């Protein structure tokens, strides 16, 4: 594994704090389906990403492909940018939190919600 992939792997697992089962349950909710930018086919980009994250997290490290690493790297950038846009209001039921959860990151796991 290249050093870049090692860094991507570590950062991905630091930021994606939802388990595959938590993410599956979340993606089945209406709240999950009603946030985010449409990808052109009626499903939000983040919602599609969440399904990819489940597959990635269920793989062993040595099974990850360059396509997986590309998606993991994209995800890292998205989560970092989106976290920086934290609203000043209550986040527990915010679209901001729901969108992040679609991308596998629940901010309430690291802050008091």
N, C-alpha and C positions, 0 to 999 in steps of 0.2 A: 504494500500500500504506500502510495506516495505521501510525502509529508503534508502536502496540501489536503489530500483526502483525510489524513489523520486529524488535521485541524478542523475540517468540515465536520467530520464524525463527532468529535468532542463537543463542538459548539452546538451542533444539531441536538445532541442528547442533553446539553445544558438548557437549551431553550424550549424544546418540545417536552413539556412536563406532564402530558396526558398519556395514559397507557392506551394501547390499542382498543381495549374493551371500553374504556371511558370515552374515547373518541367515537367509537361505533355508536354507542348509546346517544351521544350528543348529536351526531350527524343524522340520526333518525328523528330528531325533534323539529317541530315547525319553526322554532326560534332559529335554529341552525340554517334552515332552508330559506329564511326570509332576510338574511343579511348578506352584504357583499355585492360585488360587481358581477353582473351576468356575463358568462363566457360566450354568449351568443346562442346557446342551445337551451336556455331556461334554467341552467344550473350555475350557481355562483362559482367563480374561480377558486375561492377559498374552500368551498364545499368539495369540489373535485380534488383539490390538494389534500384535504383531510383523508380522502379515501386512499390516495397514494401514500400518505404518511403511515397509515395502518399497515400497508403492505411492506413498507421499508422497515418499520419497527419490528415486524414479525420475521425478518430475515436475519440470518447470522451475519456478522460483520464481513466475513470472507465471501458471502454471496452477493454483496452489494455491487451494482454495476456502475459504470460511468454515468448513465442516465439517472440512476438513484442519487449519485453524488451531485449531479447538476441540480436536481430538484431540491436536495437538502440545502445546497448553497443558496438557491433562490429563496427558500423558506427562511433561512437565517436573516437575510437582508430584509425580507418583509416584516418579520417579527420585530426586529430592531427598530425599523422605521415606524411601525404601527405603535409599539410601546411608547415611543417618544411623543406620541399624540394623545397621551392619556387625558381624558376630560377631567375637569375640576369637580364635576358632580359625582354622585354615587355611581360606581361602576358595576355593581353587582348585577343589575338588569339592563346594562347599557349595550347598544349595538356594538360599541368598541370592544367590549369583552367578548360578545358573541362571535364577532368576526375573528378575533384572535383564537378563540377556541376552535373555530373551523380549521385553523392552521396548526392546531395541536398544542397551543399555549394557553393555559388558564391563568390569567394574572392574579386571580384570587388565591391561588396556591402559594403565592409569594408575598401577598399583602393582605391586610385585614379588610375583608369584605363582609 
